[in-house]
């Protein structure tokens, strides 16, 4: 991955984990708040540090805050602290963990499924995520030549209705768990079961067969150039920990221009 993202910063700071290859595609550029916080002043310090880091980068990205890591006092001050740092909410997120596999055989009468592997499927995957999460489509172009993630680390599928890509999902096996992420369906193709179908296709892939625990969970994985949110280890089966993905407001304004 580093041959494609030579400037990747994959380091840890006190209370912050960084996975930032500095690409146009903002889902790859991420900071994570990693510690349990009870003091609002410490939270403010971490948020200010994250904002300063992001403003110093060439491209925008995401700051992931898991509310399960914050005390009630810290949560009460979170909105004001983020506003002072000029963060705006980007994507609401709920993490889930559970012994849920297998979840049913893949298939949908209206769809065909193609493994994400070449320029065409990577482009379709990236465009679907940009459209679904309100990111300018041109930001997806930086991924078209990036094949290492799909050939060596992740496995994902694009669902096509005829020749039109309509839904996608990707997974990574990490520490005995199957991490499912970047699930997206085109706005005009929702509520048809396409997201469920492509998710089933990923979880039933040969890459996930014989998995040690057959457990779907959200744990942060550190692969150079790609990152995913950490869900607290005490997450109950199907228990949910709400999270908020944030980006610095100035980057959002630049993206809209």
C-alpha angles and dihedrals in degrees: 000000000000090000086063096036104034092166097054114144108205102167139130126231127183104291095353133085118198130204106167122151089169097235130153089248102087096201088071094052106074145154122194130204100223109175135080106251128198098159117078090204092059089047090053091051092051093048092048090049091051092048092050091050093050094047089054092057125089095231136037127254146158136288111205119208119180109205090207088071093059130083119230090259092051091047091052090056097040099092093050092045092051092047092053089052089049095241118154127197112262108173130359109224137192120193121208135187129190149139091254107136132146094041098177136295115295122247144108126191092227098047144069120198125222125189113242102247116117139046093275098052093041089052091049091049092050095045092050091052093047093050093045097049101037098254120142108262093227088069089069093066092080090069100053095091094039107102103148095086092055097040098045112018118016136041122203143155139219117214116217127200099202103317095332120100107227109163142013142184135181135196139193126196107230129172095336094315136099109234112202117197147148093044109169139164127192111257093240092050100053129119092033098100093256095126092050091048096051091044090054089049091056096045092048093049116123087244089069098039115112091018109173096240105010084219122148108212141153110236123153111256123195112217112154107264099010131072141175135197123272116233115201112266092235091064108139121228104284087357111143130219111192116223136183125218111208136189131191109266094231091062092052090052091049091050092053093052 
